[in-house]
Amino acid sequence: MSQVATSYLQTLEKSLYDLVTETSTNLPADVRRAIKKAKEAENAGTRAAMSLDTITNNIVMAEDNVSPICQDTGLPTFKVKTPVGVNQIEIKKMIRNAVVRATKDAKLRPNSVDSLTGKNSGDNLGEGVPVVKFEQWEKDYIEVKLILKGGGCENKNIQYSLPCELEGLGRAGRDLDGIRKCILHSVWQAQGQGCSAGFIGVGIGGDRSSGYDLAKEQLFRHVDDVNPNPDLAKLEEYIVEKANTFGVGTMGFGGEATLLGCKIGVMHRIPASFYVSVAYNCWAYRRMAIDIDANTGEIIKWHYQEGEKISFRDEPKTETKSESKVVELKAPITEEQIRELKVGDVVKISGRMYTGRDAIHHHLMSHDAPVDLNGQIIYHCGPVMAKDENGNWTVKAAGPTTSIREEPYQGDIMKKFGIRAVIGKGGMGPKTLAALKEHGGVYLNAIGGAAQYYADCIKSVDGVDLQEFGIPEAMWHLTVEDFTAVVTMDSHGNSLHADVEKSSLEKLSQYAERVF
């Protein structure tokens, strides 16, 4: 290979590495403006306002630390447009190199897991990972778009086959009004599990796979653009307006901001099939794009930079309302302490907690715990970890995982091992709620996506067990200080999540009548 070719590939890899780093650590200007608008519209002193304070603080910390905004850096998905004659094989190789390097540097969490064995590759490479899709065009430069979409919001994607029956809305037919109902329902069903307030991309038509691809493509549009199709422009505006009356709010705590943006695309379909596909994205809307010189590999333009970029550095802070009791906890926690907590209380934790996600919960169902968990706290978290110059583990990002995945196990494990508190996001279901009441346990909702905020609360990593499950799934022993969360499920049978879901369904039902 010539020296010129080698220089081109090295520069290209560096450009792609910079794209991955920027996407993971620095929210684009249009997303920041949408979050600021939501914050200004929120009622002061509420849990939602407190959550938005944490979110904006986290954005600043991620940018300053050049560390992941959210610990779940998702499945990297690249969309690449190349001039005719450009070697796409080389570009794909440099993308893979950049992903490996970014993972090693803790800009990405190792998220690539063998679907059959469950083994984590450790470098974000694997069969089909990262996703790279190419398209040729007649321009003379390369465009690379990247989206990092975490599992919490990815799991709230939904696809409808029209006609269908929708809870709260009735029949959705094969017309624009049926499409409207599907999109409203998609926002409602996400609740707080997808880290609301969120954004959605919608694909109308196609088949099951192309419909989802079209929906995800809409997430690359600018938040403040206007759809060239007048009917779709009207529908996009309608959806955002009405979704923000549901009262789901930030993190599902209730409030004024449930949806920050809606973008809709349409394609042809075959007569027998009519799909509406919705790609839900959390507030940590990590997508970026660059233009690259096809001859040198250098970045010639960053996208999404137009307009004011809000820094959030001088934002006024809010305090929770006086009726929200603040309770300090330190494990081991007694049943008596837990029984005193009520939904709405704010908890500040200092001392020890242990992480545990899907693999840990599955393991504990049939094995002894590696540590004594009696009276302890389990944190649903798959952190981004790195080793310092002395070989000691440090936490680079540590926000909560969507908890509902642990619903089959959580109640049984709490009773089996004497666990008193579980921290996560999005809430859990009736089985866990019943166990909390019987056993004397509590569910604490942390702020989804606030990975830098919570990493700052972690003062030391004191050990790790079951590391064979991979970094995100291992049981990390953490010492924390003033780790703040909200009681959303208590030991008295109360669930804020169930209450918000019920009340928001009633509000959703107001839009059952035909509009379009």
FIMIPA-310815 format. One record per residue (C-alpha): residue in one letter; x, y, z. Coordinates in steps of 0.2 Angstrom, whole numbers, plus 5000, padded with zeros to 4 digits. Layout:
BEGIN
AXYZ
...
***
This chain:
BEGIN
M500050005000
S500750174995
Q501150305008
V499750415002
A498450275003
T499050235021
S498950425026
Y497150425019
L496550275029
Q497350345045
T496550505043
L494850425039
E494950315054
K495350465065
S493850565057
L492650415061
Y493350395079
D492950585081
L491250555075
V490950415087
T491650515102
E490650675098
T489050575095
S489250485112
T489750635122
N489050795115
L487150825111
P486850915095
A486251095095
D484451055089
V484250925103
R484851045116
R483651185111
A482151055112
I482651005130
K482851185135
K481051225128
A480451075138
K481251135154
E480551315152
A478751245150
E478851125165
N478051175182
A479351235194
G479751125209
T479050965203
R479950795201
A479850825182
A480750995184
M482050915196
S482350775183
L482650905169
D483850995180
T484850825182
I484750795163
T485450965159
N486750955172
N487250785165
I487350855147
V488650985154
M489650845163
A489750735148
E490350875137
D491650925150
N492250745153
V492150695135
S491250535142
P489650455137
I488050555140
C487150385144
Q488050225149
D487050125136
T487850185120
G486750065110
L487149975094
P488150095083
T487250115066
F488150205052
K487350265036
V488650305023
K488450395006
T489950374994
P490450444977
V490550324963
G492250234964
V492650254982
N493150094991
Q491750045003
I492649895010
E494050015016
I492750125024
K491949985033
K493549925040
M494050095046
I492250105054
R492649945064
N494350005069
A493650165075
V492250075085
V493549965093
R494650115098
A493150205105
T492650055115
K494450035122
D494450225127
A492750205136
K491850315123
L490750165120
R490150025131
P490549855125
N488749805120
S489049665106
V488349495113
D488249335104
S486449295103
L486649105106
T488049105119
G487749265128
K489649305127
N490149485126
S491449515112
G492149655123
D492549775108
N490849805100
L491149695085
G490249545081
E489149465067
G488149615060
V488849735073
P489149885070
V487749905058
V488449995042
K487350035027
F488050105011
E487250204997
Q488150284982
W487750464976
E488450584963
K489250704975
D491150714977
Y491250684996
I490750555008
E489350575021
V489350475037
K487850475048
L487850385065
I486550355078
L486850275095
K485150215101
G485150125118
G484149975123
G482850065134
C482150165120
E482450035106
N481349915116
K479950045115
N479950035096
I478349975090
Q477549925073
Y475649925069
S474849825055
L473249915050
P471849895053
C471949865071
E471149895088
L472150005100
E471950025119
G471050185123
L470850235104
G469750095097
R469950045078
A471350115068
G470950105049
R471950115034
D471950295032
L472850455039
D471750455054
G472150275058
I474050325056
R473650465069
K472950345081
C474450225080
I475750365083
L474750435098
H474750255105
S476550235102
V477050385113
W475850325126
Q476450145127
A478250205130
Q477850285146
G479450325156
Q480250165151
G481050245135
C481750395145
S480450525141
A480350655136
G480850575119
F480850595100
I479950485088
G480350435069
V478850365060
G478850265044
I477250235035
G477150095022
G478449975016
D478649805023
R479149755041
S480949785039
S480949935027
G479650025037
Y480750015053
D482250075042
L481150225036
A480650265054
K482450265060
E482950375045
Q481750505051
L482750525067
F484150595057
R483050745052
H483350915061
V482150935076
D481551095069
D481351055051
V479651065042
N478950915033
P478850955014
N477150855013
P475850975021
D474750825028
L476250755037
A476850925043
K475150955050
L475150775058
E476950805065
E476350965074
Y474750885080
I475650735088
V476850835098
E475450955104
K474350815109
A475650695116
N476150835128
T474350835136
F474550645141
G475450695158
V476750555156
G478050685158
T479950675160
M480450495166
G478650455168
F478450555184
G477050665176
G477250835169
E477150945154
A478550865143
T478150695136
L478750715117
L480050835111
G479950795092
C478950695079
K479650665061
I478650555048
G479150485032
V478050385019
M478450255006
H477350144995
R476749975000
I475949824993
P474049814994
A473949675007
S475049765020
F474949925029
Y476249955042
V476550105053
S478250085061
V478850195075
A480650215081
Y480650295099
N482150385105
C482550445122
W482950625127
A484850575125
Y484650595106
R486350545101
R486450565082
M487750655072
A488350665054
I489950725045
D490550755027
I492250685023
D493450735009
A493450574998
N495350614994
T496050655011
G494850575024
E494750735033
I493150805040
I492550955030
K490850985039
W489950935055
H488050925054
Y486750985066
Q487751135071
E486551275064
G485751395076
E486051425095
K486951285105
I486351295122
S487751265135
F486551245151
R488051305161
D487051445169
E485351365170
P484451405187
K484151255198
T482551195205
E482051125221
T480750985224
K479151045232
S479051045251
E477850895252
S479250785244
K480150715259
V482050695257
V482650535266
E484450485268
L484850295267
K486350185270
A486349995268
P486049885276
I484249945277
T482949885289
E481249835285
E480649975297
Q481550105287
I480750045271
R479050035277
E479150225282
L479450275264
K478050325253
V477850355234
G478550535230
D479850535243
V481650585237
V483050465243
K484850505245
I485950355246
S487750345253
G488750195256
R488750025247
M487649965232
Y487849825220
T487449825201
G486449695193
R485549675176
D484849535166
A486249405168
I486449435186
H484549415190
H484449255179
H485949185188
L485349225206
M483749135202
S484648965203
H486349015212
D486949085228
A487449265228
P489249305228
V489049435243
D487849445257
L486349545250
N485249555265
G484749735268
Q485649785253
I485249895237
I485349825219
Y485649955205
H484949905188
C486449975179
G487749925166
P489150045168
V490550105156
M492150055165
A493950085162
K495550055171
D496650195178
E498550205177
N498650095192
G497549955185
N496050005196
W494350005189
T493450175187
V491750225182
K491550325166
A489650325165
A488350245176
G486450285173
P485050165176
T484450025165
T482550005161
S481949895175
I480449805167
R481549675160
E481949605177
E480049585181
P480049395180
Y481449385193
Q481449535204
G480149495218
D480849325220
I482649375221
M482249515234
K481349395245
K482649255243
F484149365247
G483349495258
I483649645246
R482749795253
A482949925238
V483049915219
I483550065209
G483150075190
K482150175178
G480350155171
G479650065185
M479149875187
G477549775186
P476249695197
K477349545202
T478649655209
L477449775217
A476649625227
A478349575233
L478849745239
K477249745249
E477449565256
H479349575259
G479549755264
G480449825249
V480549985238
Y480850035220
L481850195217
N481750285200
A483450365195
I483550485180
G483750385164
G485250435154
A486050535167
A487550435167
Q488850565171
Y487850635185
Y487750465194
A489550425189
D490050575199
C489050505214
I490150345214
K491650375225
S492550205223
V492450035214
D492749905228
G492549745219
V491749645205
D490949475204
L490349375189
Q491449475177
E491249325165
F489549395160
G490449555153
I490649725159
P488849785158
E488149625166
A489449595180
M489049635198
W490049795203
H490249845221
L490150025222
T490250155236
V489150305233
E488750475241
D487150575239
F486450465225
T484750535222
A483250445217
V481350455219
V480250325227
T478950275214
M478450105221
D478250075240
S477949935252
H476149985254
G475549935236
N475750105228
S476450135211
L476750305203
H477050215186
A475350125187
D474450285192
V475250385177
E474850245165
K473050245170
S472850435170
S473750455154
L472650315146
E471150425150
K471950575142
L472450465127
S470550415125
Q470050595122
Y470850585105
A469850425099
E468750535088
R469150555069
V470250715066
F471050685049
***
